[in-house]
């Protein structure tokens, strides 16, 4: 029997580690509803970033932290 607040039984993973074909990499963290909530990312510019995601009914907001960089991004859903 599933435990309350432990996620979607169709996707029980919470952490994903990826190395892509272009030399980048990221670690993705999912919440209990299997939505991405954070990424630790090695980007195309070879810099490391920490992205926090905030989901609402109308949009997805992302806050990116990096060395000398703190950016708030918004994306309509």
PDB file of N, CA, C and O in Angstrom:
ATOM      1  N   UNK A   1       0.847  -1.173   0.000  1.00  0.00           N
ATOM      2  CA  UNK A   1       0.000   0.000   0.000  1.00  0.00           C
ATOM      3  C   UNK A   1       0.896   1.242   0.000  1.00  0.00           C
ATOM      4  O   UNK A   1       1.848   1.309   0.779  1.00  0.00           O
ATOM      5  N   UNK A   2       0.603   2.242  -0.876  1.00  0.00           N
ATOM      6  CA  UNK A   2       1.430   3.448  -0.930  1.00  0.00           C
ATOM      7  C   UNK A   2       1.304   4.275   0.348  1.00  0.00           C
ATOM      8  O   UNK A   2       0.255   4.295   0.993  1.00  0.00           O
ATOM      9  N   UNK A   3       2.374   4.943   0.691  1.00  0.00           N
ATOM     10  CA  UNK A   3       2.379   5.829   1.849  1.00  0.00           C
ATOM     11  C   UNK A   3       1.965   7.229   1.396  1.00  0.00           C
ATOM     12  O   UNK A   3       2.348   7.663   0.310  1.00  0.00           O
ATOM     13  N   UNK A   4       1.189   7.939   2.213  1.00  0.00           N
ATOM     14  CA  UNK A   4       0.789   9.283   1.817  1.00  0.00           C
ATOM     15  C   UNK A   4       2.009  10.196   1.657  1.00  0.00           C
ATOM     16  O   UNK A   4       2.977  10.103   2.412  1.00  0.00           O
ATOM     17  N   UNK A   5       1.939  11.071   0.667  1.00  0.00           N
ATOM     18  CA  UNK A   5       2.973  12.086   0.423  1.00  0.00           C
ATOM     19  C   UNK A   5       4.322  11.486   0.033  1.00  0.00           C
ATOM     20  O   UNK A   5       5.363  12.075   0.324  1.00  0.00           O
ATOM     21  N   UNK A   6       4.321  10.336  -0.614  1.00  0.00           N
ATOM     22  CA  UNK A   6       5.581   9.737  -1.052  1.00  0.00           C
ATOM     23  C   UNK A   6       5.716   9.722  -2.557  1.00  0.00           C
ATOM     24  O   UNK A   6       6.689   9.176  -3.079  1.00  0.00           O
ATOM     25  N   UNK A   7       4.769  10.305  -3.270  1.00  0.00           N
ATOM     26  CA  UNK A   7       4.948  10.448  -4.700  1.00  0.00           C
ATOM     27  C   UNK A   7       3.959   9.690  -5.546  1.00  0.00           C
ATOM     28  O   UNK A   7       3.025   9.050  -5.061  1.00  0.00           O
ATOM     29  N   UNK A   8       4.202   9.791  -6.800  1.00  0.00           N
ATOM     30  CA  UNK A   8       3.386   9.175  -7.831  1.00  0.00           C
ATOM     31  C   UNK A   8       3.944   7.775  -8.078  1.00  0.00           C
ATOM     32  O   UNK A   8       5.122   7.628  -8.406  1.00  0.00           O
ATOM     33  N   UNK A   9       3.112   6.748  -7.923  1.00  0.00           N
ATOM     34  CA  UNK A   9       3.581   5.370  -8.081  1.00  0.00           C
ATOM     35  C   UNK A   9       4.090   5.079  -9.492  1.00  0.00           C
ATOM     36  O   UNK A   9       4.843   4.125  -9.685  1.00  0.00           O
ATOM     37  N   UNK A  10       3.694   5.882 -10.479  1.00  0.00           N
ATOM     38  CA  UNK A  10       4.165   5.678 -11.847  1.00  0.00           C
ATOM     39  C   UNK A  10       5.627   6.099 -12.009  1.00  0.00           C
ATOM     40  O   UNK A  10       6.290   5.689 -12.961  1.00  0.00           O
ATOM     41  N   UNK A  11       6.130   6.917 -11.077  1.00  0.00           N
ATOM     42  CA  UNK A  11       7.519   7.385 -11.154  1.00  0.00           C
ATOM     43  C   UNK A  11       8.014   7.631  -9.737  1.00  0.00           C
ATOM     44  O   UNK A  11       7.797   8.708  -9.182  1.00  0.00           O
ATOM     45  N   UNK A  12       8.674   6.650  -9.152  1.00  0.00           N
ATOM     46  CA  UNK A  12       9.099   6.729  -7.753  1.00  0.00           C
ATOM     47  C   UNK A  12      10.464   7.380  -7.576  1.00  0.00           C
ATOM     48  O   UNK A  12      10.868   7.639  -6.443  1.00  0.00           O
ATOM     49  N   UNK A  13      11.188   7.653  -8.661  1.00  0.00           N
ATOM     50  CA  UNK A  13      12.512   8.248  -8.505  1.00  0.00           C
ATOM     51  C   UNK A  13      12.402   9.673  -7.996  1.00  0.00           C
ATOM     52  O   UNK A  13      11.402  10.348  -8.240  1.00  0.00           O
ATOM     53  N   UNK A  14      13.413  10.127  -7.299  1.00  0.00           N
ATOM     54  CA  UNK A  14      13.469  11.484  -6.770  1.00  0.00           C
ATOM     55  C   UNK A  14      14.720  12.220  -7.235  1.00  0.00           C
ATOM     56  O   UNK A  14      14.733  13.450  -7.277  1.00  0.00           O
ATOM     57  N   UNK A  15      15.757  11.490  -7.578  1.00  0.00           N
ATOM     58  CA  UNK A  15      17.017  12.088  -8.020  1.00  0.00           C
ATOM     59  C   UNK A  15      17.441  11.419  -9.321  1.00  0.00           C
ATOM     60  O   UNK A  15      17.423  10.194  -9.440  1.00  0.00           O
ATOM     61  N   UNK A  16      17.824  12.244 -10.294  1.00  0.00           N
ATOM     62  CA  UNK A  16      18.305  11.742 -11.579  1.00  0.00           C
ATOM     63  C   UNK A  16      19.671  12.360 -11.850  1.00  0.00           C
ATOM     64  O   UNK A  16      19.840  13.571 -11.706  1.00  0.00           O
ATOM     65  N   UNK A  17      20.635  11.554 -12.234  1.00  0.00           N
ATOM     66  CA  UNK A  17      21.981  12.005 -12.586  1.00  0.00           C
ATOM     67  C   UNK A  17      22.167  11.787 -14.078  1.00  0.00           C
ATOM     68  O   UNK A  17      22.004  10.672 -14.574  1.00  0.00           O
ATOM     69  N   UNK A  18      22.513  12.872 -14.806  1.00  0.00           N
ATOM     70  CA  UNK A  18      22.603  12.801 -16.265  1.00  0.00           C
ATOM     71  C   UNK A  18      23.921  13.396 -16.739  1.00  0.00           C
ATOM     72  O   UNK A  18      24.332  14.460 -16.278  1.00  0.00           O
ATOM     73  N   UNK A  19      24.576  12.707 -17.658  1.00  0.00           N
ATOM     74  CA  UNK A  19      25.712  13.254 -18.421  1.00  0.00           C
ATOM     75  C   UNK A  19      25.261  13.244 -19.875  1.00  0.00           C
ATOM     76  O   UNK A  19      24.963  12.185 -20.425  1.00  0.00           O
ATOM     77  N   UNK A  20      25.209  14.425 -20.505  1.00  0.00           N
ATOM     78  CA  UNK A  20      24.659  14.482 -21.855  1.00  0.00           C
ATOM     79  C   UNK A  20      25.733  14.334 -22.931  1.00  0.00           C
ATOM     80  O   UNK A  20      26.928  14.327 -22.637  1.00  0.00           O
ATOM     81  N   UNK A  21      25.285  14.215 -24.180  1.00  0.00           N
ATOM     82  CA  UNK A  21      26.184  13.956 -25.310  1.00  0.00           C
ATOM     83  C   UNK A  21      27.048  15.159 -25.673  1.00  0.00           C
ATOM     84  O   UNK A  21      28.017  15.010 -26.418  1.00  0.00           O
ATOM     85  N   UNK A  22      26.720  16.357 -25.163  1.00  0.00           N
ATOM     86  CA  UNK A  22      27.508  17.558 -25.472  1.00  0.00           C
ATOM     87  C   UNK A  22      28.505  17.902 -24.372  1.00  0.00           C
ATOM     88  O   UNK A  22      29.126  18.964 -24.419  1.00  0.00           O
ATOM     89  N   UNK A  23      28.669  17.035 -23.393  1.00  0.00           N
ATOM     90  CA  UNK A  23      29.648  17.262 -22.333  1.00  0.00           C
ATOM     91  C   UNK A  23      29.093  17.934 -21.094  1.00  0.00           C
ATOM     92  O   UNK A  23      29.836  18.193 -20.148  1.00  0.00           O
ATOM     93  N   UNK A  24      27.812  18.219 -21.082  1.00  0.00           N
ATOM     94  CA  UNK A  24      27.187  18.813 -19.905  1.00  0.00           C
ATOM     95  C   UNK A  24      26.703  17.743 -18.953  1.00  0.00           C
ATOM     96  O   UNK A  24      26.789  16.550 -19.244  1.00  0.00           O
ATOM     97  N   UNK A  25      26.197  18.175 -17.821  1.00  0.00           N
ATOM     98  CA  UNK A  25      25.685  17.233 -16.833  1.00  0.00           C
ATOM     99  C   UNK A  25      24.721  17.953 -15.906  1.00  0.00           C
ATOM    100  O   UNK A  25      24.778  19.174 -15.757  1.00  0.00           O
ATOM    101  N   UNK A  26      23.830  17.179 -15.279  1.00  0.00           N
ATOM    102  CA  UNK A  26      22.977  17.756 -14.250  1.00  0.00           C
ATOM    103  C   UNK A  26      22.478  16.681 -13.300  1.00  0.00           C
ATOM    104  O   UNK A  26      22.434  15.494 -13.623  1.00  0.00           O
ATOM    105  N   UNK A  27      22.104  17.144 -12.119  1.00  0.00           N
ATOM    106  CA  UNK A  27      21.409  16.328 -11.136  1.00  0.00           C
ATOM    107  C   UNK A  27      20.037  16.978 -10.977  1.00  0.00           C
ATOM    108  O   UNK A  27      19.946  18.179 -10.724  1.00  0.00           O
ATOM    109  N   UNK A  28      18.978  16.195 -11.124  1.00  0.00           N
ATOM    110  CA  UNK A  28      17.609  16.702 -11.033  1.00  0.00           C
ATOM    111  C   UNK A  28      16.958  16.147  -9.773  1.00  0.00           C
ATOM    112  O   UNK A  28      17.102  14.965  -9.459  1.00  0.00           O
ATOM    113  N   UNK A  29      16.244  17.004  -9.057  1.00  0.00           N
ATOM    114  CA  UNK A  29      15.537  16.621  -7.841  1.00  0.00           C
ATOM    115  C   UNK A  29      14.035  16.787  -8.075  1.00  0.00           C
ATOM    116  O   UNK A  29      13.583  17.861  -8.472  1.00  0.00           O
ATOM    117  N   UNK A  30      13.260  15.723  -7.829  1.00  0.00           N
ATOM    118  CA  UNK A  30      11.812  15.753  -8.002  1.00  0.00           C
ATOM    119  C   UNK A  30      11.112  15.804  -6.653  1.00  0.00           C
ATOM    120  O   UNK A  30      11.611  15.273  -5.661  1.00  0.00           O
ATOM    121  N   UNK A  31       9.935  16.455  -6.626  1.00  0.00           N
ATOM    122  CA  UNK A  31       9.145  16.475  -5.394  1.00  0.00           C
ATOM    123  C   UNK A  31       8.225  15.255  -5.337  1.00  0.00           C
ATOM    124  O   UNK A  31       8.327  14.362  -6.179  1.00  0.00           O
ATOM    125  N   UNK A  32       7.357  15.217  -4.380  1.00  0.00           N
ATOM    126  CA  UNK A  32       6.483  14.058  -4.180  1.00  0.00           C
ATOM    127  C   UNK A  32       5.398  13.938  -5.235  1.00  0.00           C
ATOM    128  O   UNK A  32       4.751  12.897  -5.343  1.00  0.00           O
ATOM    129  N   UNK A  33       5.192  14.995  -6.015  1.00  0.00           N
ATOM    130  CA  UNK A  33       4.251  14.936  -7.141  1.00  0.00           C
ATOM    131  C   UNK A  33       4.993  14.711  -8.452  1.00  0.00           C
ATOM    132  O   UNK A  33       4.413  14.853  -9.529  1.00  0.00           O
ATOM    133  N   UNK A  34       6.258  14.365  -8.363  1.00  0.00           N
ATOM    134  CA  UNK A  34       7.173  14.102  -9.486  1.00  0.00           C
ATOM    135  C   UNK A  34       7.371  15.319 -10.382  1.00  0.00           C
ATOM    136  O   UNK A  34       7.579  15.173 -11.586  1.00  0.00           O
ATOM    137  N   UNK A  35       7.309  16.503  -9.813  1.00  0.00           N
ATOM    138  CA  UNK A  35       7.675  17.721 -10.523  1.00  0.00           C
ATOM    139  C   UNK A  35       9.128  18.041 -10.210  1.00  0.00           C
ATOM    140  O   UNK A  35       9.584  17.877  -9.078  1.00  0.00           O
ATOM    141  N   UNK A  36       9.849  18.500 -11.231  1.00  0.00           N
ATOM    142  CA  UNK A  36      11.227  18.929 -10.992  1.00  0.00           C
ATOM    143  C   UNK A  36      11.200  20.156 -10.090  1.00  0.00           C
ATOM    144  O   UNK A  36      10.462  21.104 -10.358  1.00  0.00           O
ATOM    145  N   UNK A  37      11.990  20.149  -9.032  1.00  0.00           N
ATOM    146  CA  UNK A  37      12.069  21.273  -8.096  1.00  0.00           C
ATOM    147  C   UNK A  37      13.439  21.933  -8.084  1.00  0.00           C
ATOM    148  O   UNK A  37      13.559  23.101  -7.713  1.00  0.00           O
ATOM    149  N   UNK A  38      14.476  21.199  -8.486  1.00  0.00           N
ATOM    150  CA  UNK A  38      15.816  21.790  -8.485  1.00  0.00           C
ATOM    151  C   UNK A  38      16.715  21.013  -9.440  1.00  0.00           C
ATOM    152  O   UNK A  38      16.535  19.817  -9.669  1.00  0.00           O
ATOM    153  N   UNK A  39      17.694  21.744  -9.991  1.00  0.00           N
ATOM    154  CA  UNK A  39      18.732  21.164 -10.838  1.00  0.00           C
ATOM    155  C   UNK A  39      20.079  21.713 -10.380  1.00  0.00           C
ATOM    156  O   UNK A  39      20.210  22.908 -10.116  1.00  0.00           O
ATOM    157  N   UNK A  40      21.056  20.860 -10.289  1.00  0.00           N
ATOM    158  CA  UNK A  40      22.449  21.271 -10.184  1.00  0.00           C
ATOM    159  C   UNK A  40      23.024  20.959 -11.546  1.00  0.00           C
ATOM    160  O   UNK A  40      23.087  19.797 -11.948  1.00  0.00           O
ATOM    161  N   UNK A  41      23.454  22.007 -12.272  1.00  0.00           N
ATOM    162  CA  UNK A  41      23.700  21.870 -13.699  1.00  0.00           C
ATOM    163  C   UNK A  41      25.091  22.366 -14.083  1.00  0.00           C
ATOM    164  O   UNK A  41      25.535  23.415 -13.615  1.00  0.00           O
ATOM    165  N   UNK A  42      25.783  21.599 -14.948  1.00  0.00           N
ATOM    166  CA  UNK A  42      26.974  22.060 -15.640  1.00  0.00           C
ATOM    167  C   UNK A  42      26.491  22.471 -17.026  1.00  0.00           C
ATOM    168  O   UNK A  42      26.160  21.613 -17.844  1.00  0.00           O
ATOM    169  N   UNK A  43      26.448  23.764 -17.297  1.00  0.00           N
ATOM    170  CA  UNK A  43      25.803  24.295 -18.498  1.00  0.00           C
ATOM    171  C   UNK A  43      26.753  24.343 -19.687  1.00  0.00           C
ATOM    172  O   UNK A  43      27.931  23.998 -19.586  1.00  0.00           O
ATOM    173  N   UNK A  44      26.201  24.783 -20.821  1.00  0.00           N
ATOM    174  CA  UNK A  44      26.985  24.876 -22.063  1.00  0.00           C
ATOM    175  C   UNK A  44      28.190  25.803 -21.942  1.00  0.00           C
ATOM    176  O   UNK A  44      29.166  25.645 -22.675  1.00  0.00           O
ATOM    177  N   UNK A  45      28.133  26.776 -21.018  1.00  0.00           N
ATOM    178  CA  UNK A  45      29.262  27.691 -20.831  1.00  0.00           C
ATOM    179  C   UNK A  45      30.281  27.153 -19.817  1.00  0.00           C
ATOM    180  O   UNK A  45      31.174  27.886 -19.392  1.00  0.00           O
ATOM    181  N   UNK A  46      30.150  25.881 -19.429  1.00  0.00           N
ATOM    182  CA  UNK A  46      31.023  25.191 -18.469  1.00  0.00           C
ATOM    183  C   UNK A  46      30.965  25.788 -17.067  1.00  0.00           C
ATOM    184  O   UNK A  46      31.865  25.556 -16.260  1.00  0.00           O
ATOM    185  N   UNK A  47      29.931  26.545 -16.772  1.00  0.00           N
ATOM    186  CA  UNK A  47      29.718  27.068 -15.422  1.00  0.00           C
ATOM    187  C   UNK A  47      28.705  26.173 -14.708  1.00  0.00           C
ATOM    188  O   UNK A  47      27.852  25.549 -15.340  1.00  0.00           O
ATOM    189  N   UNK A  48      28.815  26.123 -13.392  1.00  0.00           N
ATOM    190  CA  UNK A  48      27.870  25.363 -12.584  1.00  0.00           C
ATOM    191  C   UNK A  48      26.782  26.297 -12.077  1.00  0.00           C
ATOM    192  O   UNK A  48      27.064  27.411 -11.635  1.00  0.00           O
ATOM    193  N   UNK A  49      25.534  25.835 -12.143  1.00  0.00           N
ATOM    194  CA  UNK A  49      24.382  26.606 -11.704  1.00  0.00           C
ATOM    195  C   UNK A  49      23.492  25.739 -10.830  1.00  0.00           C
ATOM    196  O   UNK A  49      23.423  24.521 -10.992  1.00  0.00           O
ATOM    197  N   UNK A  50      22.819  26.392  -9.908  1.00  0.00           N
ATOM    198  CA  UNK A  50      21.791  25.740  -9.110  1.00  0.00           C
ATOM    199  C   UNK A  50      20.476  26.418  -9.466  1.00  0.00           C
ATOM    200  O   UNK A  50      20.304  27.612  -9.222  1.00  0.00           O
ATOM    201  N   UNK A  51      19.551  25.663 -10.040  1.00  0.00           N
ATOM    202  CA  UNK A  51      18.250  26.184 -10.443  1.00  0.00           C
ATOM    203  C   UNK A  51      17.183  25.668  -9.488  1.00  0.00           C
ATOM    204  O   UNK A  51      17.095  24.467  -9.236  1.00  0.00           O
ATOM    205  N   UNK A  52      16.363  26.590  -8.951  1.00  0.00           N
ATOM    206  CA  UNK A  52      15.208  26.244  -8.130  1.00  0.00           C
ATOM    207  C   UNK A  52      13.960  26.532  -8.946  1.00  0.00           C
ATOM    208  O   UNK A  52      13.862  27.593  -9.562  1.00  0.00           O
ATOM    209  N   UNK A  53      13.000  25.605  -8.964  1.00  0.00           N
ATOM    210  CA  UNK A  53      11.778  25.768  -9.738  1.00  0.00           C
ATOM    211  C   UNK A  53      10.585  25.877  -8.809  1.00  0.00           C
ATOM    212  O   UNK A  53      10.479  25.146  -7.824  1.00  0.00           O
ATOM    213  N   UNK A  54       9.682  26.808  -9.135  1.00  0.00           N
ATOM    214  CA  UNK A  54       8.449  27.001  -8.371  1.00  0.00           C
ATOM    215  C   UNK A  54       7.283  26.914  -9.341  1.00  0.00           C
ATOM    216  O   UNK A  54       7.157  27.733 -10.251  1.00  0.00           O
ATOM    217  N   UNK A  55       6.431  25.915  -9.141  1.00  0.00           N
ATOM    218  CA  UNK A  55       5.294  25.668 -10.021  1.00  0.00           C
ATOM    219  C   UNK A  55       4.047  26.342  -9.459  1.00  0.00           C
ATOM    220  O   UNK A  55       3.777  26.261  -8.261  1.00  0.00           O
ATOM    221  N   UNK A  56       3.280  27.016 -10.337  1.00  0.00           N
ATOM    222  CA  UNK A  56       1.957  27.520  -9.989  1.00  0.00           C
ATOM    223  C   UNK A  56       0.990  27.022 -11.061  1.00  0.00           C
ATOM    224  O   UNK A  56       1.401  26.348 -12.005  1.00  0.00           O
ATOM    225  N   UNK A  57      -0.281  27.350 -10.918  1.00  0.00           N
ATOM    226  CA  UNK A  57      -1.257  26.928 -11.922  1.00  0.00           C
ATOM    227  C   UNK A  57      -1.029  27.602 -13.265  1.00  0.00           C
ATOM    228  O   UNK A  57      -1.384  27.040 -14.301  1.00  0.00           O
ATOM    229  N   UNK A  58      -0.443  28.797 -13.269  1.00  0.00           N
ATOM    230  CA  UNK A  58      -0.314  29.553 -14.515  1.00  0.00           C
ATOM    231  C   UNK A  58       1.098  29.641 -15.063  1.00  0.00           C
ATOM    232  O   UNK A  58       1.270  29.942 -16.244  1.00  0.00           O
ATOM    233  N   UNK A  59       2.113  29.390 -14.252  1.00  0.00           N
ATOM    234  CA  UNK A  59       3.467  29.510 -14.781  1.00  0.00           C
ATOM    235  C   UNK A  59       4.474  28.695 -13.986  1.00  0.00           C
ATOM    236  O   UNK A  59       4.158  28.103 -12.954  1.00  0.00           O
ATOM    237  N   UNK A  60       5.665  28.688 -14.488  1.00  0.00           N
ATOM    238  CA  UNK A  60       6.799  28.043 -13.839  1.00  0.00           C
ATOM    239  C   UNK A  60       7.860  29.118 -13.649  1.00  0.00           C
ATOM    240  O   UNK A  60       8.309  29.724 -14.622  1.00  0.00           O
ATOM    241  N   UNK A  61       8.260  29.358 -12.412  1.00  0.00           N
ATOM    242  CA  UNK A  61       9.294  30.342 -12.125  1.00  0.00           C
ATOM    243  C   UNK A  61      10.571  29.604 -11.761  1.00  0.00           C
ATOM    244  O   UNK A  61      10.551  28.617 -11.026  1.00  0.00           O
ATOM    245  N   UNK A  62      11.675  30.101 -12.288  1.00  0.00           N
ATOM    246  CA  UNK A  62      12.974  29.497 -12.027  1.00  0.00           C
ATOM    247  C   UNK A  62      13.911  30.552 -11.462  1.00  0.00           C
ATOM    248  O   UNK A  62      14.004  31.660 -11.990  1.00  0.00           O
ATOM    249  N   UNK A  63      14.593  30.207 -10.402  1.00  0.00           N
ATOM    250  CA  UNK A  63      15.633  31.075  -9.854  1.00  0.00           C
ATOM    251  C   UNK A  63      16.953  30.365 -10.045  1.00  0.00           C
ATOM    252  O   UNK A  63      17.122  29.231  -9.597  1.00  0.00           O
ATOM    253  N   UNK A  64      17.897  31.025 -10.712  1.00  0.00           N
ATOM    254  CA  UNK A  64      19.199  30.431 -11.022  1.00  0.00           C
ATOM    255  C   UNK A  64      20.274  31.127 -10.207  1.00  0.00           C
ATOM    256  O   UNK A  64      20.397  32.352 -10.219  1.00  0.00           O
ATOM    257  N   UNK A  65      21.053  30.313  -9.495  1.00  0.00           N
ATOM    258  CA  UNK A  65      22.194  30.809  -8.735  1.00  0.00           C
ATOM    259  C   UNK A  65      23.467  30.279  -9.364  1.00  0.00           C
ATOM    260  O   UNK A  65      23.555  29.105  -9.722  1.00  0.00           O
ATOM    261  N   UNK A  66      24.444  31.148  -9.494  1.00  0.00           N
ATOM    262  CA  UNK A  66      25.735  30.759 -10.013  1.00  0.00           C
ATOM    263  C   UNK A  66      26.774  31.730  -9.498  1.00  0.00           C
ATOM    264  O   UNK A  66      26.434  32.702  -8.823  1.00  0.00           O
ATOM    265  N   UNK A  67      28.001  31.491  -9.797  1.00  0.00           N
ATOM    266  CA  UNK A  67      29.063  32.370  -9.351  1.00  0.00           C
ATOM    267  C   UNK A  67      28.877  33.739  -9.999  1.00  0.00           C
ATOM    268  O   UNK A  67      29.002  33.882 -11.215  1.00  0.00           O
ATOM    269  N   UNK A  68      28.578  34.739  -9.182  1.00  0.00           N
ATOM    270  CA  UNK A  68      28.362  36.084  -9.698  1.00  0.00           C
ATOM    271  C   UNK A  68      27.040  36.250 -10.416  1.00  0.00           C
ATOM    272  O   UNK A  68      26.836  37.255 -11.097  1.00  0.00           O
ATOM    273  N   UNK A  69      26.133  35.289 -10.281  1.00  0.00           N
ATOM    274  CA  UNK A  69      24.882  35.325 -11.015  1.00  0.00           C
ATOM    275  C   UNK A  69      23.741  34.908 -10.111  1.00  0.00           C
ATOM    276  O   UNK A  69      23.824  33.891  -9.423  1.00  0.00           O
ATOM    277  N   UNK A  70      22.681  35.689 -10.112  1.00  0.00           N
ATOM    278  CA  UNK A  70      21.454  35.330  -9.420  1.00  0.00           C
ATOM    279  C   UNK A  70      20.333  35.855 -10.296  1.00  0.00           C
ATOM    280  O   UNK A  70      20.135  37.067 -10.380  1.00  0.00           O
ATOM    281  N   UNK A  71      19.592  34.963 -10.956  1.00  0.00           N
ATOM    282  CA  UNK A  71      18.631  35.355 -11.968  1.00  0.00           C
ATOM    283  C   UNK A  71      17.271  34.742 -11.661  1.00  0.00           C
ATOM    284  O   UNK A  71      17.167  33.574 -11.287  1.00  0.00           O
ATOM    285  N   UNK A  72      16.230  35.558 -11.829  1.00  0.00           N
ATOM    286  CA  UNK A  72      14.862  35.076 -11.705  1.00  0.00           C
ATOM    287  C   UNK A  72      14.276  35.007 -13.106  1.00  0.00           C
ATOM    288  O   UNK A  72      14.184  36.021 -13.799  1.00  0.00           O
ATOM    289  N   UNK A  73      13.880  33.803 -13.522  1.00  0.00           N
ATOM    290  CA  UNK A  73      13.319  33.575 -14.843  1.00  0.00           C
ATOM    291  C   UNK A  73      11.870  33.153 -14.680  1.00  0.00           C
ATOM    292  O   UNK A  73      11.532  32.487 -13.701  1.00  0.00           O
ATOM    293  N   UNK A  74      11.017  33.519 -15.603  1.00  0.00           N
ATOM    294  CA  UNK A  74       9.618  33.093 -15.582  1.00  0.00           C
ATOM    295  C   UNK A  74       9.261  32.477 -16.897  1.00  0.00           C
ATOM    296  O   UNK A  74       9.777  32.873 -17.942  1.00  0.00           O
ATOM    297  N   UNK A  75       8.376  31.505 -16.855  1.00  0.00           N
ATOM    298  CA  UNK A  75       7.939  30.822 -18.059  1.00  0.00           C
ATOM    299  C   UNK A  75       6.462  30.510 -17.907  1.00  0.00           C
ATOM    300  O   UNK A  75       6.055  29.906 -16.915  1.00  0.00           O
ATOM    301  N   UNK A  76       5.659  30.913 -18.873  1.00  0.00           N
ATOM    302  CA  UNK A  76       4.235  30.592 -18.841  1.00  0.00           C
ATOM    303  C   UNK A  76       4.042  29.103 -19.040  1.00  0.00           C
ATOM    304  O   UNK A  76       4.817  28.460 -19.749  1.00  0.00           O
ATOM    305  N   UNK A  77       3.025  28.559 -18.425  1.00  0.00           N
ATOM    306  CA  UNK A  77       2.720  27.136 -18.565  1.00  0.00           C
ATOM    307  C   UNK A  77       1.758  26.906 -19.662  1.00  0.00           C
ATOM    308  O   UNK A  77       1.385  25.763 -19.926  1.00  0.00           O
TER     309      UNK A  77
END
